[in-house]
Amino acid sequence: MDESGIVLICHGDVPLDYREKEKETHESVQAMMSMASEKIRAIPRETMDDPHCNVAKEIAKIMKEEGGYELLEVGFMSFCLPTIEEAVEKLKSQGAEYIIALTNFNLQGESGHSLIDAPEIVKKLQERYPILEFEYIMPGFEDEEVVEIMLERINDFLKESEEEEA
């Protein structure tokens, strides 16, 4: 299958200086996103209707099992429940005193969400819960690790396709 083409679909993000250069637009978009997020969070969901949420929860389940982390919760920045604040509240009620926060934005470890939004959320959580200690860990893999995983996926697919054709 040497004629195979590959499209790398990426999330996309605004430039980091957008928030300051286009402050009015940024604030307007943030307000709309916040309103949309609240409305979307209120929609009843079924497993098949919410793959993003379910995948995140499955990852958390595997992390608990394989890492042995009893106090591990998923919290979403927007659109899904529980919120980050709700996840922290649950951890606090379970006895957590130290919260390590990280995102699953692995392919875009240096996005606006991971560089600005998530650290700001953690800072606000620290202010809200001064009895807890928070640490934010930058997400992601090294580029070479991402490339290896993606190439492995492509090669596995091509191998399976060739086997099916045979």
C-alpha positions, 0 to 999 in steps of 0.5 A, a space after each residue: 500500500 505504498 500509495 496510501 496517503 495519511 492525514 494528521 487531524 489536529 485539534 488546533 488552537 489560537 496563538 498564545 498572544 491572541 488572548 491579549 491582542 484580541 482581548 475583547 474577542 477572546 472574552 466574548 468567545 469565552 463567555 459564549 463557550 461557558 454558556 454553551 458548556 453549561 447547556 451541553 453539560 445538562 444534556 442527559 447522556 448515554 454511553 454511545 452518545 458521549 464517547 469523549 467522556 466515556 474514553 476519559 473515564 475508561 482511561 481513569 479506570 485503567 490508571 487506577 487499576 494499573 497505577 494503584 491510585 485509589 484517589 483518581 477522578 476525571 474532571 472536565 474543563 467544559 461540556 462534560 460532567 463532572 467539572 474539575 471542581 466537582 472532581 476535586 471536591 470528591 477527592 477532598 471528601 475521600 481524604 485527599 490532601 495533595 492533588 496532582 492535576 494533569 490533562 490528557 492533551 497528549 498530542 498538544 502538550 503546549 496548547 493554550 489549554 495546557 499552558 494557560 487554562 489548566 494552570 489558571 484553573 489549578 491556581 483558582 482551585 488552590 485559592 478555593 481549597 487552601 487546605 489542599 496542596 496542588 501541583 500541575 504537571 505538563 501533559 504530553 509525550 515527547 514528539 518522538 514518542 507520539 510519532 512512534 505510537 502513530 506510526 505503529 498504528 498506521 503500520 498495524 492497520 496497513 498490515 491488517 489490510 494486507 492480511 484481509 486482502 490476501 
